[in-house]
Amino acid sequence: MREPVLELLTTLLDATSVPPQGYDDRWKTVLVWLQTISDTVIVLAGYSIPLLLLSLRQQQNLPFAKILSLFGVFLATWSTAHILELWTLEYPFSWIVGLVQAGAAGILTYLTWELFRVLPIVASPTHNGSKVTQAAILNAIPDLMVRLSQDGVYLDILESKAIKAFKPMPEILGKRLEDVLPTEIAQTAVQYIRQALTTQEVQVYEYRLDDTDRVQDFEARIVACGTKDVLAIIRDISDRKRSEAERQQTETALTRREAQFRALVQHSSDMIVVVGVDGNRTYVSPSVKAILGYAPEELIGRSAFELIHPEDIPRTQAAFYTAVQQPDAPVKVEIRFQRVDGSWAILECVGSNQLSEPRIAGVVVNCRDVSDRTQAEYEIRQLNEQLERQNRNLEVLVEQRTAELLTFINALPDYIFVVNRDDMRMQFCNDALAQAIGVHSRHEVEGKTIFECFSAEIAAAFAEQNEVVFTTGETLHFQEKYAVVTGTPYLDTFKIPLKRFSGEVYALIGASRDITELVEVRQTLWRQTLELEQTNRELDSFSYSVSHDLRAPLRHIRGFVSALRQQLERGEQVAPKVTHYLNNIDSSTHRMALLIDGLLTLSRVGRHKMERHPVDLRQLVNHAIDLHSPEDDCSIEYQIGNLPTVEGDGTLLQQVFSNLISNAVKFSRDRHPAQIKIGTTVEGAIFIKDNGVGFPMEYANQLFEAFQRLHSQHEFEGTGIGLAIVQRIVQRHSGSIWAESQVNQGATFYFTLNQV
């Protein structure tokens, strides 16, 4: 098998037996170039036309697709043969060229056969008649046909006599729907186009165009033509829409009038019955169904006295005969009529003699169902009886609650009473007041005037007070001492006016509480206050004595020490120990002076008169920093956050910040740099934090006691009174102060104040 294939390929590719065409003596150079250019053009055209046919077939449904496909294959084969012709100018592969040309000849022969087979069909009269028929049908269809691409581009338009395109055809073809129609309508159309191409089903929808002249309604049917474009069949349905609207309006009006008439007849609350002279019913209105449950035909032709309660039949018959005999006088009667379910309806019937009317010839009876009214009357009677029972129960309940209230009032230690305006009579009082008056029960007091219950002097005072309440209509409050049977108590009394809805005062209710113990406590506090004031005056005197009597010796000691030091310095040599002793005396007297100043300050803080007003803490902090930090000292870094405005004494609060910032600077002086932070916590506490030496937390409670120091005088100078002063000022502002620290990690002092 392998050898024959190799032999065939050798034969086809053998170029030794035949010379190339380009080397033939009969070929001229011009002729060779002419053939080369011609074959090149043929090849380019031969390959371009099949590609174009393939593209058209993918986009549109072309007729004779098979023939066009064969034609494209033929052109491609033929172009290949011409490429080989160019190749044989240099290489003589004549066998390959022959085979390709033979293939092209075969394809051309088959294409010719297909054309001969189709030509009779196309040229037949039937086919031509079909075209004519199709054209006639298209002209007769009252629809506008538009072929559109899947993106809504106009490809073709077929107008009808009934509907024309919105613009001239040249202005529409090739444009998108959005360029011709309103945006909303165009977007809807594109959606239905894509839906039709996706589902391959006809899509039908309606849309409306609002023109300046009129409003038009259209129905569009979208039919998929393959997978790339659609056929839109558009029909003007404006007339149909108007007809439908008019028909709907007419039907609605008829339906409404019919419903009104039916409601009037069938849903009337009254039943109309016509009774002939023989006593039989000749007409019953449809409302009998709603009232009694019978159909009208069930009662027509039967005796009018059937289904009436036996006890009511005589009265009904008498009323009927009266109506027959007295044509001008309506007759009224109330009867019980049996419903279809066996229950009894109460009907109020009014009969009118219409025997003289030929179309009626009977007594017309208007029957109204008053069962609900009768039932309502019965229910009202039942409700009245129930209300009477409830009133009785309420009276019992009120009596019970009154007894409970009286028990509560009698259990109170206060004196409770009610005095009438007209005659000053005691309408009510509790047992506590009765016992104070000197009787055993409140019933012995109620009904008596105040003049009968109290002494003339006390009664006159009470009458004057009561008259003020009656006249002004306002509550009277006073405290006074009265002599009663049980003693001479101090009474705190409220007298409150009792008013009618019109505002007129008709009585008063009073309550008096024994505040004798409270008054005695007040007197005790008053005496203690006097004693405290005397103590403060003595303390002021002591402070003056300390300020003058104790400071004077200290000044003398320091003066003598200074004079002694100067005298010794004039000598030739001073012993070091003498100088040391003199320095100790000087520093001790200086520290003693500081202690005295601290004691005086601590004393003044407790006795300083508070002058509260809004204080901006930021200004106090800035002032304290200016006092304790020289301008040329760059070793201290301050970080000041948000500080509130508080209600307090500005002078005392300035002392707080001065002492705390002074301590922070002092205990951080060996830090480089010293960092001091001042701000407010989330909870509202104010803090001052430093990075100084700190202190152990077990000694935190001792910091705020006077003369308590955690460091020696050699390490850090001070008197131990500054924090005690700070605590006293914060406490006077109803605040609290505390500290947190770790050794060599700084300390933080927190305190709270009342913010504005």
C-alpha positions, 0 to 999 in steps of 0.5 A: 500500500505504501509503494503505490502511494509513493509512486503516485506522489512521485509522478505528480511531483516529477518536474524532470520530464516536462520543462517549466512554461516560463522557459519555453522559447515560445514564451515572451517576457511580456507574455509571462508578466501578462499571465502572472498579473491576470492569474493574480487578479483572478485568484483574488476575485475567486477567493473574495466572492466565496467569502462574500457569499458565505457572509451573506448567507449567515446574515440573510436567508438567500434563495437558491442557497445550494446553487450559491454554495456550489458556485462559491466552491467552484470559484475557490477551486478555479482560483487554486488552479490559477495559483498553480498556473503561476507556480508552473511558470517556474516549476512544471507540476503539470499533473497537479494542475491537471487534477485541480482543473479536473475537480473544477470542471466536475464542480462546474458540471454539477452546478450546470445540472442544478441550474438546468433543474431549477430553471424550468421551475423559475420560468414556469407560469405557475411560479410567475403567477405566484409572484403576481399573487404574492405582490397582490396580497402584499398590496391588499394587506392593510399593514406596514411591513418592516424588516429589522435587524436584531439591533433594531436597524431598518433593513427594508420597508413595505408600505400599504395603502392604509398605513405609511411609514413615519418618514420617507423610506430613504430617511429611515433605511439603515437607521436605528429605531431610536432615531425614528421613534420615541425612545421608550417605544423604540426600547420596547420594540428592541426587547420584543425583537430579541425575544422573538429571535430567542424563542422563535415565536411571534411576539405581539404587543401594542403601543401608542404614538402621540402626534401633534394632530392626533393619537394613534394606536398600533399593533405590532407582530414580530416574526423571526426571520432566521436568527439575525433579523425579524419581520415587523407587521404593524397595523393601525388599530386606532379605530378599533381602540376608539370603538372599544372605548365607546362600547365599554363606556356604553356598557358601563353606563348600561350596567350602572343603570341596570344595577341601580334599578336592580338595587332599587327593586331587589334590595329595598328594605320594604316588601310590596304586596298586592292583594285582590278582593278575594284575599289572594296575592296577585303580586309580590316584589323581589325584596320578599326573598331578602326579608322572608326568604321566599321567592315571589312566585311561591307566594303569588296566588296564595291567601294573604293570611297564610303564614301569619301568626295565628294570634295576628290573623284576626287583626290582619283580616279586620284591617284588610276588610277596613281597607276594602271598605274605606278606599281613602283611608290607609290602614296600618297593622303590625303582624308576625310573618313566618320566614322560610326558616320557621322564624318569625319576622315582625312586619309593619304593614300599611294598606292602600285601596287601589281597587279602582285602578284597573292595572292594580285592582287590589289593595297595595300593602307596603310591608316593612321589616321592623324585626331589628327595631323591635329587637333593638328595643328589646336590647335597649330594655335589656341594656337598661336593666344591665345598667341598673345592675351595674349602677347598683354594683358601682354604688357598692364599689364606691361605698367600698372605695370610700370606706377604704379611703376613710380608713386610709385618711383616718390612719394618717397622722395629719389633720384632714378636714373639709369646710363648707363656704356658706356656713363654715361647717365641717363637712368632713374630718378624720379621727386625728383631728377629732381627737385633737379637738377633744372628741372620740369620733369624727362623726361628733365633729361633722356638721358642726361649724368651726366656731362650735369646734374651736375656741373663739380666738382660734375659730376667728383665725380659721374663719379669716384664713378660710375667707381668703381661700374662698375669695381668691380661689388659691391655695393657702400655705402657712405654719403656725402654733396652736393650742389643742387638747393633745398639746401645743404643736407646730402645724404646717397647713395647706388649705386648697379650694374646691371648685365647681365646673364653673370655677365657683369655690364651694368649699375647701379641703385642708391638711395640717401636719405636726412639724413640732419635731422639725421645728425643734431640729431647725432651732437646734441647727440654728443654735449650732450655726451660731456656735459655728459662727462663733468658732469661725470668728475664733479661728479667724482670730487664731489665724490673725495671731498665727499670721502676726505673732508666729511670723514675727519671731521667725523673721527675727530668727532669720534676721539674727542668722543673717547678721551672725553670718555677716559678722562671721564672714568678716573674721579670718576663718569660719568653721564649716560646722558653724556655717552648716548650723547657720544654713540649717537654721535659715532653711528651717525658719523658711520651711516654718514660714511656708508651713504657716502660710499653708495652714492659713491657706487651708483655713481660708479655703474652708471659710471662703465665701463661694461665688459661683459663676461659669468658669472657663477652665482653659483660661485657668490652666493657661494662667497656671502654666504661665506662673509655674513655667518660665518662658525660656524653659523649653524642657517642659512639653504641655499637651492641653485637650478639650476642657469644659466650662464649669459652674464654680468659684474662679479664685478657688479653682485657679488654686486647684490648677496652680497646685496640681500643675506646680506638683507636676512640674516639680516631680518631673523636673529630672525628665528630659523633656518633662511631659504634662497632659491636661484634658477631660476623660470620656466620663467628664473627669478632668485630669493632669498627667505627668511623666515624673517619679510617680508613687506607690498606689498603696500610699494614694489615700495619704496624699490628700492629708495635711503634712503627709509627704512621700518624698524627703525634703532633700529630694523635693521641697514642699510642705505637704499641704498643697494637695489637702487644699486641692481636695478641700476646694474640690469637695466644696464644689461637690466634686471628688478627687483621686490619683493613679500612679506607678513608680518612675512612670508618672502620676495622674490626678483626676477630679470632677466638677459640675459642668455647665 
